[in-house]
Amino acid sequence: MPSSETASVWLAAYTTPRHEKVVARHLAVRQIEYYLPLYRAVRHWKNGCKMQVEFPVFPTYIFVHTGQRISSRLLEIPGLLAFVGAGRSATPLPESEMERLRTELPLRKFEPHPYVTVGSRVRIVAGPLAGSCGVLLRKKNELRVVLSVDLIHQSVAVEVGANEVELL
């Protein structure tokens, strides 16, 4: 059984903007396991052409499966700037979270979404209350937006799906 010092863990690596695929190629050459989820989007160029292009789901990040002790040597890779963590040490990602991303994400249609936390100001973009703004809450594993009527100092919590809100 490998010791905790030599065991491979998943680390989030911060890259130079738009260099995620370059870093991935360098990791592949070094035979280091990585995960770079990509999605396809149609882009319209100035000359009128439309092309389907692959973009990273998490811009400027790539996930690397390596030993924490040797991760500092990977910083020699062009475009790989740092590993995410507290201070100088990289913080490992939960193995279950990475496994779920790697196995479940390809089975569904997906696209990036702005990071929304409970307490953030959001706007409802779909459904009968589209255009309303409020504060995002979580209650019993469900998302709700608190809509307030400032004049009467009253609020109502409306249940919404994660895809029905956008960050303000």
GUROSE-583555 format. One record per residue (C-alpha): z, x negated, y negated; residue in one letter. Coordinates in pm, whole numbers, plus 50000, padded with zeros to 5 digits. Each point is the difference from the previous one (the first is absolute). Layout:
<pts>
ZXYA ...
</pts>
This chain:
<pts>
500005000050000M 499024985249663P 502734992049752S 500205018649671S 498734968849822E 496764997950202T 499385037150066A 496995014849827S 500675026449737V 497785020449769W 500024987449642L 498295014349693A 497954973249825A 499075002749634Y 496454988749926T 497874992549699T 498415032849885P 496825008250198R 500564971150243H 501525019650290E 496894996750220K 499694962749924V 503624994750107V 499345020850313A 497054977350093R 502184968949956H 502715015450220L 497415009050266A 498704963950005V 503584988050051R 500435026450277Q 502905016449820I 500455037250054E 499675020949686Y 499495036149895Y 497845009849706L 499405037849994P 496735008549825L 498535033049883Y 496435008149901R 499015014149663A 496645006449837V 499494979949683R 497355006749737H 498504968749847W 498604998049646K 496444998750134N 500495034250165G 500484987750357C 502685015250218K 501654978550263M 502805004950245Q 502534971949950V 503184991050190E 503164995449794F 503544990550110P 502405029350021V 502734978149851F 498304979249728P 501184963649975T 501935002050331Y 499294990250359I 502435001950292F 500484968550208V 501624997250345H 501574965550014T 503274981350033G 502124999849686Q 500564962650027R 496294991749996I 499005026249741S 500384974949715S 497164979150151R 497675030049962L 500374997749623L 497334972650018E 497415027350067I 497865005349689P 500845033549845G 503355004550177L 502604997649723L 503365009250153A 501855020050261F 501935030249883V 503764996350023G 503234993149823A 500154965949839G 498094973550191R 500275015850343S 497455025150129A 501405033650107T 498675012650335P 498575035150019L 501355023350269P 497974995650320E 499935037850053S 498565006449653E 497224974550051M 499205012950347E 499775035549867R 497664988749721L 497794980150237R 499715026850267T 500215033249812E 498134992549676L 496574994850163P 500315034050170L 499995018749669R 498005001449680K 501924980749736F 499754986349649E 502434982249769P 502445020649797H 502234988949712P 503564992750108Y 502075030649918V 503784998750028T 502555027449980V 500865004349635G 496494991449876S 498215022349751R 497025015750176V 497265025349938R 498995026250257I 496244995850056V 499295026850263A 501005035950067G 501085028449773P 502224977849780L 497354973149942A 500574983049664G 503775005749996S 502174969249947C 503474993450135G 502314976250185V 499504992150369L 502915007050236L 500534998650376R 502035026950175K 500305002150378K 496904978450060N 497885020949762E 498664990349661L 500705022349704R 499064998549636V 502605012349753V 498265019249722L 502095005849689S 499775025849725V 501564980049718D 500365029349763L 502415018350230I 501394969050174H 499095012850346Q 498134983550289S 498375009650326V 499294977550301A 496565005450155V 499134987050346E 496884978049997V 498104976750231G 499774963049923A 496255003849944N 500535027349739E 501684977849740V 499014970549786E 502164975449813L 500125004049620L 
</pts>
